[in-house]
């Protein structure tokens, strides 16, 4: 993912310089910063979740959806 972010950053920065769009350059800088620091949206583990346990009611409601 790090190389993908760096590639997108370089492409966005090039496109920003080529078209003269300042905001696109900021977006490219953000992707470059993420690639260089190796961080992303889930860097602190904030995207983790605990799967809920299946109950009998969940199983019966799923059977109605499949028919």
MODELLER restraints for C-alpha pairs under 7 A, 6 or more apart:
rsr = mdl.restraints
at = mdl.atoms
rsr.add(forms.Gaussian(group=physical.xy_distance, feature=features.Distance(at['CA:2:A'], at['CA:35:A']), mean=5.02, stdev=0.5))
rsr.add(forms.Gaussian(group=physical.xy_distance, feature=features.Distance(at['CA:2:A'], at['CA:38:A']), mean=6.34, stdev=0.5))
rsr.add(forms.Gaussian(group=physical.xy_distance, feature=features.Distance(at['CA:5:A'], at['CA:31:A']), mean=5.66, stdev=0.5))
rsr.add(forms.Gaussian(group=physical.xy_distance, feature=features.Distance(at['CA:5:A'], at['CA:32:A']), mean=6.75, stdev=0.5))
rsr.add(forms.Gaussian(group=physical.xy_distance, feature=features.Distance(at['CA:5:A'], at['CA:35:A']), mean=5.51, stdev=0.5))
rsr.add(forms.Gaussian(group=physical.xy_distance, feature=features.Distance(at['CA:6:A'], at['CA:31:A']), mean=6.62, stdev=0.5))
rsr.add(forms.Gaussian(group=physical.xy_distance, feature=features.Distance(at['CA:6:A'], at['CA:32:A']), mean=5.50, stdev=0.5))
rsr.add(forms.Gaussian(group=physical.xy_distance, feature=features.Distance(at['CA:6:A'], at['CA:35:A']), mean=5.36, stdev=0.5))
rsr.add(forms.Gaussian(group=physical.xy_distance, feature=features.Distance(at['CA:9:A'], at['CA:28:A']), mean=4.37, stdev=0.5))
rsr.add(forms.Gaussian(group=physical.xy_distance, feature=features.Distance(at['CA:9:A'], at['CA:29:A']), mean=6.47, stdev=0.5))
rsr.add(forms.Gaussian(group=physical.xy_distance, feature=features.Distance(at['CA:9:A'], at['CA:31:A']), mean=5.01, stdev=0.5))
rsr.add(forms.Gaussian(group=physical.xy_distance, feature=features.Distance(at['CA:9:A'], at['CA:32:A']), mean=5.04, stdev=0.5))
rsr.add(forms.Gaussian(group=physical.xy_distance, feature=features.Distance(at['CA:10:A'], at['CA:28:A']), mean=6.81, stdev=0.5))
rsr.add(forms.Gaussian(group=physical.xy_distance, feature=features.Distance(at['CA:12:A'], at['CA:24:A']), mean=6.47, stdev=0.5))
rsr.add(forms.Gaussian(group=physical.xy_distance, feature=features.Distance(at['CA:12:A'], at['CA:25:A']), mean=6.49, stdev=0.5))
rsr.add(forms.Gaussian(group=physical.xy_distance, feature=features.Distance(at['CA:12:A'], at['CA:28:A']), mean=4.82, stdev=0.5))
rsr.add(forms.Gaussian(group=physical.xy_distance, feature=features.Distance(at['CA:13:A'], at['CA:25:A']), mean=5.04, stdev=0.5))
rsr.add(forms.Gaussian(group=physical.xy_distance, feature=features.Distance(at['CA:13:A'], at['CA:28:A']), mean=5.06, stdev=0.5))
rsr.add(forms.Gaussian(group=physical.xy_distance, feature=features.Distance(at['CA:16:A'], at['CA:22:A']), mean=6.47, stdev=0.5))
rsr.add(forms.Gaussian(group=physical.xy_distance, feature=features.Distance(at['CA:16:A'], at['CA:24:A']), mean=5.26, stdev=0.5))
rsr.add(forms.Gaussian(group=physical.xy_distance, feature=features.Distance(at['CA:16:A'], at['CA:25:A']), mean=5.01, stdev=0.5))
rsr.add(forms.Gaussian(group=physical.xy_distance, feature=features.Distance(at['CA:34:A'], at['CA:40:A']), mean=6.13, stdev=0.5))
